[in-house]
């Protein structure tokens, strides 16, 4: 098992950053032919998602998150804290990690699938862990 840190710099409060290329580079450097890679965010106000990199869809996702968990929704965590309870709750809904299979040294993503780092409390400097699991 091997791992690398992927550095992510976000520029907006809510942002979806395609990190597929960075994950592919980690897998390539590890020289894994068969196995999987777990991509995990090290922050409680971010998430990892897999979906299409299409601007309309990403805008729709941002609007959906605002409808489901609006900013300033009167959450208990906002009282006396940073006012970022919505970011924590969005992270919980989408989840901190994804496991992606590797076959023939390549990520087994569908035609349009990409790996995204989802930011809900930016802008910030962030980190994701790509941990490669080798099949024995």
FENBELFEN-V536112 format. One record per residue. N is the residue number from 1. RES is the residue in three letters. D_CENTER is the distance of its C-alpha to the mean C-alpha in Angstrom with 2 decimals. Layout:
# FENBELFEN-V536112
N|RES|D_CENTER + N|RES|D_CENTER
This chain:
# FENBELFEN-V536112
1|UNK|20.66 + 2|UNK|19.14 + 3|UNK|16.08 + 4|UNK|14.95 + 5|UNK|12.98 + 6|UNK|10.94 + 7|UNK|11.88 + 8|UNK|10.08 + 9|UNK|12.57 + 10|UNK|11.89 + 11|UNK|15.08 + 12|UNK|14.95 + 13|UNK|14.45 + 14|UNK|12.12 + 15|UNK|10.25 + 16|UNK|7.85 + 17|UNK|7.85 + 18|UNK|8.48 + 19|UNK|8.09 + 20|UNK|10.10 + 21|UNK|13.22 + 22|UNK|12.20 + 23|UNK|11.26 + 24|UNK|14.53 + 25|UNK|16.40 + 26|UNK|15.57 + 27|UNK|16.81 + 28|UNK|19.78 + 29|UNK|20.73 + 30|UNK|20.75 + 31|UNK|23.12 + 32|UNK|21.89 + 33|UNK|23.67 + 34|UNK|22.70 + 35|UNK|20.07 + 36|UNK|16.33 + 37|UNK|13.25 + 38|UNK|10.93 + 39|UNK|7.51 + 40|UNK|7.11 + 41|UNK|6.19 + 42|UNK|9.78 + 43|UNK|9.98 + 44|UNK|11.27 + 45|UNK|10.41 + 46|UNK|6.63 + 47|UNK|4.20 + 48|UNK|2.15 + 49|UNK|4.99 + 50|UNK|7.92 + 51|UNK|10.62 + 52|UNK|13.16 + 53|UNK|12.99 + 54|UNK|15.89 + 55|UNK|16.51 + 56|UNK|18.34 + 57|UNK|15.75 + 58|UNK|13.07 + 59|UNK|15.94 + 60|UNK|16.77 + 61|UNK|13.39 + 62|UNK|13.82 + 63|UNK|17.40 + 64|UNK|16.71 + 65|UNK|14.64 + 66|UNK|17.62 + 67|UNK|20.09 + 68|UNK|18.68 + 69|UNK|17.98 + 70|UNK|19.99 + 71|UNK|19.98 + 72|UNK|23.22 + 73|UNK|23.76 + 74|UNK|26.04 + 75|UNK|23.75 + 76|UNK|25.41 + 77|UNK|22.68 + 78|UNK|23.42 + 79|UNK|26.99 + 80|UNK|27.49 + 81|UNK|23.88 + 82|UNK|21.68 + 83|UNK|21.55 + 84|UNK|17.82 + 85|UNK|18.14 + 86|UNK|16.52 + 87|UNK|13.23 + 88|UNK|13.55 + 89|UNK|14.58 + 90|UNK|11.82 + 91|UNK|9.29 + 92|UNK|11.88 + 93|UNK|12.19 + 94|UNK|8.75 + 95|UNK|8.21 + 96|UNK|6.73 + 97|UNK|6.79 + 98|UNK|8.00 + 99|UNK|11.37 + 100|UNK|12.52 + 101|UNK|16.29 + 102|UNK|18.12 + 103|UNK|21.61 + 104|UNK|24.00 + 105|UNK|21.67 + 106|UNK|19.14 + 107|UNK|15.84 + 108|UNK|17.04 + 109|UNK|15.02 + 110|UNK|17.09 + 111|UNK|18.79 + 112|UNK|16.41 + 113|UNK|13.09 + 114|UNK|10.34 + 115|UNK|6.83 + 116|UNK|4.64 + 117|UNK|2.91 + 118|UNK|4.70 + 119|UNK|7.70 + 120|UNK|10.58 + 121|UNK|13.07 + 122|UNK|13.47 + 123|UNK|14.81 + 124|UNK|14.08 + 125|UNK|13.66 + 126|UNK|10.53 + 127|UNK|9.85 + 128|UNK|7.65 + 129|UNK|10.07 + 130|UNK|10.87 + 131|UNK|13.76 + 132|UNK|16.12 + 133|UNK|18.51 + 134|UNK|21.79 + 135|UNK|23.99 + 136|UNK|27.46
